[in-house]
Amino acid sequence: MYTIIGLGNPGDEYKKTRHNAGRIALESIAKKRDFSEWKKDLKLKALVATGMLGKKKVSFILPETFMNNSGISVKPLVKSKKDLTNIVILNDDLDIPLGKIKISFDKSAGGHNGVASIVKAVKSQEFTRVRIGVSPSTAKGAVRRPDSEKLGAFLVEKDLRENEYAELKKAIKKIDEALVVLVNDGRGKAMSEFN
């Protein structure tokens, strides 16, 4: 069974920030697909819901730790290599324009502290990620990444503006479709269709 984890920070003050794109996406998809109610799992330090994506049952997990400690919620899920390959992480990505997604497998954390925490906890990067673009882009589609000194405010202190949130919602629709293909037809097919 696939386990899909939406990264973000718990708490109302982070609810609509760019850094919570993974969490926002997972909550939206669970609501749309009428997943079970979110339940606290004390062992995972996370909220868990289950439901169907296509013909397959999956678990959705929202870590209740802060982003930099996301590995705490993922480590208990991984007891074998097969468990690891059935993990899908949804995370924000500064190198992708807002509204776009990219599916990757066995890639480095790329500076994302939540993903780095998971890699360290499970001692591997052999899992699938759906990277959700959160950066503004130029008219030609090139990413306009914020200056490093403004990064914290850009990612975690400011809510997405209404038009930006609308772009994220478009990406969530693609993520929903991509996850159905991924869990039913495999990662390869999902990557070729959605990357």
HULINGI-V403759 format. One record per pair of residues at least 24 apart in sequence whose C-alpha atoms are under 6 Angstrom apart, sorted by the first residue. I is the first residue (numbers start at 0). J is the second residue. D is the distance in Angstrom with one decimal. If there is no record, write none. Layout:
# HULINGI-V403759
i:I j:J d:D
i:I j:J d:D
This chain:
# HULINGI-V403759
i:0 j:57 d:5.8
i:1 j:57 d:5.1
i:1 j:85 d:4.7
i:1 j:86 d:6.0
i:2 j:57 d:5.9
i:2 j:58 d:4.8
i:2 j:59 d:5.9
i:2 j:86 d:5.0
i:3 j:59 d:4.9
i:3 j:86 d:6.0
i:3 j:87 d:4.7
i:3 j:88 d:5.9
i:4 j:59 d:5.9
i:4 j:60 d:4.7
i:4 j:61 d:6.0
i:4 j:88 d:4.9
i:5 j:61 d:5.4
i:5 j:89 d:4.8
i:6 j:90 d:5.5
i:7 j:66 d:5.5
i:8 j:65 d:4.9
i:8 j:66 d:5.4
i:9 j:63 d:5.6
i:15 j:158 d:5.0
i:15 j:159 d:6.0
i:16 j:155 d:5.6
i:16 j:158 d:4.5
i:16 j:159 d:5.6
i:17 j:133 d:5.9
i:17 j:154 d:5.1
i:18 j:91 d:5.7
i:18 j:154 d:5.1
i:18 j:155 d:5.8
i:20 j:91 d:5.3
i:21 j:89 d:4.5
i:21 j:90 d:4.5
i:24 j:171 d:5.5
i:43 j:72 d:4.5
i:44 j:72 d:5.8
i:52 j:179 d:5.2
i:53 j:179 d:5.6
i:66 j:113 d:4.9
i:67 j:112 d:5.2
i:67 j:113 d:4.7
i:68 j:116 d:5.8
i:69 j:113 d:5.4
i:69 j:116 d:5.8
i:70 j:116 d:4.8
i:70 j:117 d:3.8
i:70 j:120 d:5.1
i:74 j:120 d:5.6
i:74 j:121 d:5.5
i:83 j:126 d:5.8
i:84 j:126 d:5.1
i:86 j:126 d:5.7
i:87 j:127 d:4.8
i:87 j:128 d:5.5
i:88 j:128 d:4.6
i:89 j:128 d:5.8
i:89 j:129 d:4.8
i:90 j:130 d:5.3
i:90 j:131 d:5.9
i:91 j:130 d:5.8
i:91 j:131 d:4.7
i:92 j:130 d:5.7
i:92 j:131 d:5.5
i:92 j:132 d:5.0
i:92 j:133 d:6.0
i:93 j:133 d:5.7
i:93 j:134 d:5.3
i:95 j:132 d:4.2
i:96 j:132 d:4.7
i:96 j:133 d:5.8
i:96 j:134 d:4.8
i:96 j:135 d:5.7
i:96 j:136 d:5.6
i:96 j:142 d:5.5
i:97 j:132 d:4.4
i:97 j:133 d:4.2
i:97 j:134 d:5.2
i:97 j:135 d:5.9
i:98 j:132 d:6.0
i:98 j:166 d:4.8
i:98 j:167 d:5.2
i:98 j:170 d:4.7
i:99 j:132 d:5.3
i:99 j:170 d:5.8
i:100 j:130 d:5.5
i:100 j:131 d:4.7
i:100 j:132 d:5.8
i:101 j:129 d:5.8
i:101 j:130 d:5.1
i:101 j:194 d:5.3
i:102 j:128 d:5.7
i:102 j:129 d:4.5
i:102 j:190 d:5.8
i:103 j:127 d:5.8
i:103 j:128 d:5.3
